[in-house]
Amino acid sequence: MAKVNKGILDGYIGKVGTVIGYFVHGKAIMRSASKSFTDANTQKQQLVRTRFGALSALQSGFMPAVNMGMSRLARQQRNTPANCFVSRNWNAVSAFTPGEAEVDYSKIVVAEGNLPSVVFSAPSFEESLSVGATFVGNTDMGKATEIDDVYLFLYAPSTGQGMLGVPAHRSDQRIIVGVPSNWSGMKVHIYGFAVGRGAENGGLVSHSSYLGSGTIA
């Protein structure tokens, strides 16, 4: 039972303010309470939150591609495609001032796997409301087949929206993606990847490629 009837200097057990009292062999001992706290608002922590916030915002627009391009990876890691996207693209986002993030779109990954990739040309914006690209299908490599799907994904930073186009086959060697009329004049970043559709490679995914950026005509 705490001894408090004669005041703090006569000895007590417990904490009073910043002082802790206790008895050792009948002798009253007092010591200062240790100060233990974590400052959750350091600049370093603010920068981490800034990067995470930027990636979380990007994630929403990139999900049409990520749900396909990282679903297999997510299952292997017992994770979600969204979390895989954030983890995989952490180094694509930097922050040197709290609240201000910079995105290197050329480093963004939307698909990851061991299916052979196709080799894309630079994207073309010549046709109105569309983006096109030619590619080398690499149908003779590994588990690649002529009927594998080849996708283009377009992301518009000004609106935070993304669009996954209708796929072509590896054997087509060309793909065109049409966009809505309200995308006219928008700058977009373009990514491409392949998905296996053969008997032995069904569901396998290639690593994505960054094709570049341009403005929709």
Secondary structure as UniProt FT lines:
FT   TURN            5..6
FT   HELIX           8..10
FT   STRAND          14..16
FT   TURN            17..18
FT   STRAND          19..24
FT   TURN            25..26
FT   STRAND          27..32
FT   TURN            40..41
FT   HELIX           43..69
FT   HELIX           71..77
FT   HELIX           81..88
FT   HELIX           90..92
FT   STRAND          93..97
FT   TURN            98..99
FT   STRAND          100..103
FT   HELIX           105..107
FT   STRAND          119..120
FT   TURN            128..129
FT   STRAND          130..136
FT   TURN            139..140
FT   TURN            142..143
FT   TURN            146..147
FT   STRAND          149..156
FT   TURN            157..160
FT   STRAND          161..164
FT   STRAND          168..169
FT   HELIX           170..172
FT   STRAND          174..178
FT   HELIX           181..183
FT   TURN            184..185
FT   STRAND          187..195
FT   TURN            199..203
FT   STRAND          205..206
FT   STRAND          209..215
//
